[in-house]
Amino acid sequence: MSGSERVVVVGAGVSGLTTAVVLAEAGVRVHVIADELPGSTSLAAGAMWGPYLVEPKDKVDQWSRHSLEVFRSLAGESTPGVRLTSGIEASRTAESPPDWATTLPGFRPADPAELPAGFSSGYRFTAPLIDMPMYLDYLQRRLREAGGTTEQRRLSSFADAGPASAMVNCTGLGAGALIFDPGLRPIRGQHVIVANPGLTDFFSEDTGLSPDLLCIYPHGDTVVLGGTAIDGKGSLEADEKAATGIVARCTEVEPRLADAEILDHRVGARPTRDAVRVEVSRQPDGTPLVHNYGHGGAGVTLSWGCAFEVQQLVVGV
C-alpha cells in the first residue's frame, strides 16, 4: 500500500487512536471516524500496564512487551499522563506473582509490614501508570501533528465510512453491531475519582475472577479508585451502591482516603471475547478490513503492540 492511499480507522478509544497514530507516523493517510472522540470506555480506565485476563497468551505477551517499551519511553519524555510508578499488588491468600510482574523493575516480594491488614502476600514493582483523559488528549494531538484527521459520527456499517484502501475496526463493543461476532460481550467497569490526600504509590489486589476489584491509582491531584468487573453488563450509568462499595474497600486499605472529596464517577464497558482479534477480513466489495478489538481490560496494555501489528497488516494488504 502506498502512502497516498486512504485508510479509515473506525473507533477512537485507546486502541483506535494509537493505531491511527502508528499508521499516520508511518506515512499512511489516516482518517478516524468514531461516535465518541475519545471513547468513553478508554476515558474510564484506571489505567496501569499489566496483561489482564486476555488471550492468546503468546500474542498477548508479545503485544504487551511492545507496549511496555513504548510507555517506558513516553514516561522518560515526560509525556502528558504517562509515568512510571512504584506500588504493590497484594493477595489475601498465598498467591505466586504472574510471570510478567517478575520482569518489571524493582520487583521484589513485599515485606509483611508493607501489607494492609488481611493480606498475606504481595509484591512490589514499578510499572507505567496512565492518566487516561490527559493521555487520550495527547494521542489526539499527536495524530493531528502526523497529518491524521478525525470525524465524529456513528456508522451503521463500514461501507458508510466512504471510499478507502483499507479500514481498521477498532470499535470495541461497537463491533457487535457492525459485524457478526457472537463471542463479544461487555464487562462493566466503574471507578470513583477522588482528590488525592497525598498518595504516590499504587495499590491493587489480586481479586481473581471476582466482580469486586480493588485498585488505588494516584494521578497527581486525583486518585482513581476501583472497581468492578460485571460480566455481561454494558450499562454506562453510575451505580451508587457500587461506588459506595469501591470507596469502602479502598478506604479499608488506605485510611487517608476516608475524607477524600469525590470528584467524579467513570463507567465503561470492556469489550471482551475469548481471544483478542487482530486479523484481516474483506468487505463485500473486497476492501480489506483489519480487526483490532476484544482487548477486555487490557486495552491500554496491548495498545501499542496491537497497533504495530495492524500497521504491518495494512502495509501487506
N, C-alpha and C positions, 0 to 999 in steps of 0.2 A: 504494500500500500504506500502510495506517495504522500508526502506531507501536505499536498494541496487538497486531498480528499477530505470530506466532512465526516466526522464521527460524532454521533449523538449519544451522550450518556444520560440515561433516564434514572433520576433519583439524586438527591443532594444531601444524604446523610454522610457520615464519615467515609463510608466505602465509595459512594458516588463522587464526592469532592476529591478524595485522594486519588481515585482512578483518573478523574479528569485532569488533575494537576500533572500526574505522571505522563499521561498522553500528550498534553499540551507542551510540556517541557521537553518531550521527545520530538517536537516539531509537527505534531498532528493538529489539524484544525478541529477544535473541540467545541461542541455546543451542549450545555446541560439543560435538561428540561425536568422540572420537578413541581409537584403541587405544594411543597413546602421548601423554603430556602432559608436556613438549612432544615434538615429533617428533625422532627420533634423527638424521635427516639434517641438519636445521637445527642441532641441537646440535653436529654435527661440522664445520660450516662455519667458514671462516677468521677473519673474513669481511671483505672490503673491497668497497666500492661500485665497480662497473665493469661495463658491459654485456659479457657473456662468451658469445660463440658462440651467440647466440639470435636468432630471427626471430619475426615480421616486423619489419624494421628500423624502419619508420616508427612502428609502435606501441611497439616497444622504446625508441626514442628518447624518445617521449612519457612512457611509464611510468617510465623511469629518471630523467628530469629531475625529474618529480614527486617521486620517492623522494629524490633528491639534496637538494631543498629541505627536505623533512621532516627528513632526517638532519642537515642543517646546523642546523636549528632545534633539534633534540633535543640536539645537541652543545653548542649555546650555552646550553641549560638544564641542562647537566651531567647529562643522563640516564644512568643506570647502563649501562655497556657501550658507550657511543657517544662517540667523539671524532674530531676532525679531525687527521689525521696526515700528515706530510710523508715522502716517500720517493722511491725510484727504481724505475722499470721499465726493464729493460735487455734487450738482444739481443746475440747473438753474431754477428749479421750486421747490415748497414746497413738497418734497418727504419724506415719512417716511423711516427710515432705515430698511433694511431687518432684520429678526429675528436673523440670525447668527451673524450679526455685534454687536448687543446689548449684546452678551455674551462674547465679547472679552475684554481683559484687557485694561484699560484706556478709555473705551467707554464713550463719552460724546458729546453732541451737540457742534458743532464748534461755536466759538464766531464770530460775524459778521466781526470783524477786521481780522480774520484769513482767510476769504474767498476772493478769487480774484474777481475783478470787473466782474459783470454779473452773479454771483452765488448768489442764495437767501437762500440756506440751505446746510447743510453738517454736518458731524460728524467725530470725531477723534477717532482712536482706534490703537491698536498695533497688528500686525499680522506677520506671517512668510513671509519673502521675500527671494526668492531663485535665485541665480545667476546660471542659468542652465548649461552653459558649465562646470563650476567648479563642480557643484553638480553631473552632469552625469559622470564626471571622477571619483568622489568619489564612486558612485554606482558601477561602473565597478571594481574599486579596491576592494570594499567590497565583490563583488561577487567572484572575484578570491580568496580572502582570505578565503571564505567559501567553496572553492573547486569547484565552478561553472566554466564552460568553455564556450567559445564563438566561433562562426564561421560566417564569413561574406560571404553570398551568397544569391541569390534570389531564392525562391521556386516557382514552378509553381503549386504545390499542397501540401497539408500537408503530403501526402504519400511520397513525395520526401525527407522528413526530416529523413527518416530511421526508424528503429525499436524503439519503445518507449512504456512504460507502460501507459503513458498519454501525451497529448500535450496541450499546452496553447496558445490560439490565442490572442496575444497582437499586432496585425498587424495594428491597426488603420485603415486608409483608405485602406490599402492593403487588408483588409478583403473582400472588394468588389470583388477582383479578385480571391480570394481563396474559398469563399463561396458565396452563393446567398443571398444577403441582399439588396433588392431594397430601403430600408429605409435609407441606409448610404449615406451621402453626405459630400462634403468638405465645410468648411467655411474658406476662405483665410484670413490669418493674416499677417501683416507686422509691423516690428519695426525698428527704427533707433537707432543706438548705438552712443553715443557722449561722449567726455571727460567730466568728472564731474567738473563743475565750483565751487563746494563746497556744493552741496546738501546732506542732510542727511535724510530728511523725504520724504515719498512717497506722491504722489497726484494722485487721479483718479476721473474721472467724471462719474456719473451715466447717461449714454447715452441711456439707454433702448435698443431698437432694432435697433438703428442707425448703419449703416456700418462704420461710422467715430467715432472711440474711442479716448479717451484722458487719457493717463496714463504716469506718470513720476516715474520710479523706480530706485533709486540710488543704485549702487553696488560698493562702494569703489571708484576706479578711473574712473569708467564709469557710465553712466546713460542710461537706456533703455527707449526710448520714443515710445509711441504707440498712436494709432494703427489703424488697420482696421479689419472689420469682413464682408467680401464679401461672402454672401451666394451662394453656388453652384459653386464657382470658386476654382480651385485647382492648378493654375499655381504657380510655385515657383520662378519665375523671379521677381526681384525687380522692382517696379513701381516708376519711378522718380516723377511723378505727385503726387502719394500718399505719397511718402516720404516728398515732399515739404509741403504738407498739414499737415502731422504729426508734422513736426518741427514748422510750423507756429502756430498750435493750442497749442502746449506745450509752445512755447515762449511767447504767449499771456498771459498764466497763470503764467509762471516763466521767467521773463525777463533775468535772469542770463544765460539762455540757448542761448541767441541771438548769441553769438560769440563762442559757444562751437564747437570744432572740431568734424566733423562727422568721425567716425571710421569704421562703418560697417552698412550693411543692412541685416536684417534677415527676412526670409519669411517662413511661414509654412502653412499647410492646416489642420485645426482642424477636426478630424473625428467625425461627428455629426449624431445623429439619435434621434428619438423621446424619447427613453429611453436608458440609458447605459445598455449594455448587459453583465451580469455576470451570466453564467449558463453553464450547461453541455449538450453536444450533443454527438453523436457517429459517428466515421468514418465508411465507408462501411465495414471495416474489424473488427469493434467492438471496436477499440481503443477509449477511452474517449477523447473528445476534449472540454476543458474548455475555454469558451469565456470570454475575458476581453477587451472590446473595445467600442467605441462610446461615449467617455467622453467629446467630444466637447472642449470647452475652459477650462474645469475643470480637465484635466488630472493630473496635479500636486496635486491639492486639494484632489482628490479622490485616489491618487496612493497607499498609504499605507493601507487604508481601503479596497479597492478592492483587493489588493494583499493578505491581510489576509483572505478574503472570498474565494479567489481562492485556497489558501493553504488548507482551510477546505474542499473545494470541491474535490481537488486532493486526499487528505487523504481518503475521503469517497468513491472514485470510485473503 
